[in-house]
Each structure stands twice: as structure tokens, then as C-alpha cells.
Amino acid sequence: MSESKFDELIHAPNRLQICALLDNVDELEFKVLREHLKVSDSVMSKHIKSLDEAGYITSSKRADFGRKRTWLKLSTMGHKAYRNHVTELRKIVG
């Protein structure tokens, strides 16, 4: 049997959902992602930090209506890693 080409970092359920959501948009606010995943700020931050350290996402902070908000998006490398991971998953279910 050949070695799996899964991306272990992306494969974790919450990180997979984060990548799936970010793959279809230019960027999303941290709060929107957190609410969609139904996790705490600290759990969300941990996943974002892991993806950021791998170079899969980028973040920017902007002030909107007097509050600083964090916006996230997949990097080019993140898009590629996510799509390759999905391809591997489809090989199993397809």
C-alpha cells in the first residue's frame, strides 16, 4: 500500500472546516469562523496559529466601527495544500 498523501495538519476536523470555508471566499472574519465551528476563542486561536505557522493562512487586523477585527484568508500554499488533501479524501470515497 502506498503512503498516504494526507496533510496531517489540515486533516483535523476543525482545521479542515476552516480551510473549506476559506477556500471559497477572499477572506472571513475570525468571529464568523469561530461561530460557524461553535468553538471558544482559545480553541479557534490554537487552530489558526497552527495553520499560520505552516504558512497556510494569513491574517490582518482592521478597525471596523471602532473595534479591531481579525480577518483570515488562505495563502496560495494553503489553497494548494487544502485542495490536494481533498483530492486524497476523494480517492477513498470515490
N, C-alpha and C positions, 0 to 999 in steps of 0.2 A: 504494500500500500504506500502511495506517495505521501510525502509530508504535506500537511495542511498549510494553506497559504492564508489562513485567517489572520487578521490583525487582532492580536490578543487585547490590545488597548481598546479598540473600538468594540469588540465583542461583548463587553459588559453591558447589560440591558440599558442602564441609564445613559451611558455614553453612546450606545447605538442609536437611541432615540434622539439624543442631542444632535448627532451627525445627520440623522434622517431629516429632522426639522430644518437644520441649517442648510442642507443640500438644496433645498427648493426655494430659498429666499436669498436676498442680498445680505441681510443681517436681521437679527432679532435681539430684543432687549432681554437681559438676564432674567428679569422678573417674569416675563412671558414664558420663557423656557422652564423656569422653576415651577411656575403654576401648572404648566402642562404635565410635568413629571410628578407633581404633587410631592415634592421633597422640600426639606428645610434649606435655608441659605447655606448652611455649612456643608451639607451633602452636595448641593449644586456646585459650590465653590471648589470642593475637592475634585469633582469630575472635570470642571473647567480647567483647573490647574494642570491636571494630568494631560488633557488634550493640548493645552497651551505649551507645556514643556516639550511635547512631541512635535510641535510646530503645525498641528492640525487646525488650530483656530487662532484668530486674532481678536483682540478686544480693544475697544475705545470707550472713553468716558466723555460724555457730553452733558451739559447742563440743559435740561428741558423744564420750563416752568419753575425755575429756581432750585431744582433738585438735580443732583448728579445721577446719571443713569449709565449703566454699563451695557454696551452693545457688542454682540458677538457675531462672528462670521467664520465660515470655513475658509482656510487658506487653500491655495491651489493644491498643495500637498495633501491637505485634509480631504478635499473633494476626491482626489485620486485614490487615497487610502480607503475612504468610505466606499467608493464605487467598486474597487477591487474586492473588498470584503463582501459586499452584496453579491458580486459575481460568484464568489466561492460558496455563499449560502445557497444560491440558486442551483448550483451543481448538485447539491444534496437533495433539494426538494423538487428539482426539475426532472 
